Amino acid sequence: MRFDTGLGLTSVDHLTSLVTGSHQNGARLIVDFWPDAFVTLENVQPDQISWNDVSVLS
């Protein structure tokens, strides 16, 4: 998964510092970002993905 927001994110560590929580809703994994953003991953269980699967483009 790649994040390219154009907002100056510099690394995966920078991105993870913005995560405020995550939760499972049926077949959805929802990652919350402060203050009012979230990413919903369909048909993904928490044990199927890690931060090693994430890239940040600036």
N, C-alpha and C positions, 0 to 999 in steps of 0.2 A: 504494500500500500504506500502511495506517495502523497505527501502533503506539499502543495505549492500554493500558498495563500497570497504571496506577494506582500506579506506584512512583516517581513524581516525575521522570520524564524531562522535560526542558525544551525540547529542540530536536533537530533532526536531527544537529547537531554533537555533542550530548551522546550520542545513540544511537551515532553512528559511533565515538566514543571507547571504546565497550564491545565493538566488533567485534575479535575475536582472529584471524580468518581466514575464508577462503571457499574452496570447492572445487567442482568439477563432478563429478557421479557419474551418468553416462549423461545422461538428460534432466532431471536435477535440479541446481539450483544451491543449495548449502548454505552459509549464512552462520552462522559460529560466534560466540557471545558468551561472554565470560568470566563465571563459571567453567564452568558446566555447562548452557548453553542453546544452542539453534540454531534457525534457521528454514530450512525446506526449501521451495523454490519449484519446483513441478512444471512441466516443459516450458518452462523459462526458460533462455536462454543468457546468459552474462555481458554480452554486447554489446546485449542487449535491455532492460536495466534500468539505472537510475542512481539516485543519491541524490536527484535532482530528482523522482523518482516516489514518494518516501517522505514521509509526514506523521507528526508526533508530536503526540498529544493528551495533555494532562496533566489 
